[in-house]
Amino acid sequence: MEWDKRSQAITVVTLVCFFIGLSITVQWRTQTEINRMASATSVDELTTTLIQTERSKEALTTQIDDLRSQLDKYREGENSKQTLQQTLEKTRLAAGLMAVEGPGVIITLDDSPLAQQLDTIRKNDPNQYYIHDSYLRDLVNALWTGGAEAVSINNQRLVSTSEIFCGGTTIFVNRELVTPPFIIRAVGDPKTLMASVNMVTTSLVLKGYRQQFGIVFDPVAGDKVQIPNYKGDIKFQYAHVVTGDEAVETKP
């Protein structure tokens, strides 16, 4: 009886150990398989991710190259635009189409107050009591010779096509009527401009007329001389632009 109980106990223990061992074995194999599959899955996923990353990198590199190319073109365009703008500004400045300010001289001329006294002027040449267009032209030419960068008479900006002439007893500048006092403004080196003005014969004549007949002739230097832009039309009836192929050197 005792043997039977002992035999049953051994059998039970054996079966328990068997099932425990079998369970451990199955669990180990299952975990191993899971790890193997997980590892395989991780490698595949990493490989796929790496490939996608490389493709994304190539796409981004291409986009960056395109953006750099566009940026270079934009910079070239901006540089060209800036250069063109600077050239246009210099051209407009040289043509007198822009108002300017700078150091220079201001020359004031006016008829003599004695010109209204008929009895007085009859004793002398009446022309000696008035400012004439030739005086204005001579002084303006002296200013250009002295390096003036801009000149105006009574706010009429002088350009390459400007005219100074008289019609009867009136003076026209840019075909606009100007009346005394005549204010000539010029921008440039004040010392050079003053020296150039004082050297012309007209200045000597005007200084003499100022003392003898009372006309106004007052050239002074200035730190901030303002000159307006030219407001008229510039028309060329006969002159036309010569292209590079048409340009030829003419003999004197």
Buried (B, 14 or more C-beta within 10 A) or exposed (E): EEEEEEEEEEEEEEEEEEEEEEEEEEEEEEEEEEEEEEEEEEEEEEEEEEEEEEEEEEEEEEEEEEEEEEEEEEEEEEEEEEEEEEEEEEEEBEBBBBBBEBBBBBBBBBBBEBBEEEEBBEEEEEEBBBBBBEBBBBBBBBBBBBEBBBBBBBBBBBBEEBEBEEEEEEBBBBEBEBEBEBBBBBBBBBEBBBEBBEEBEBBEBBBEBBEEBBBBBEBEBBEEBBBBBBEBEEEEEEEEEEEEEEEEEEEE
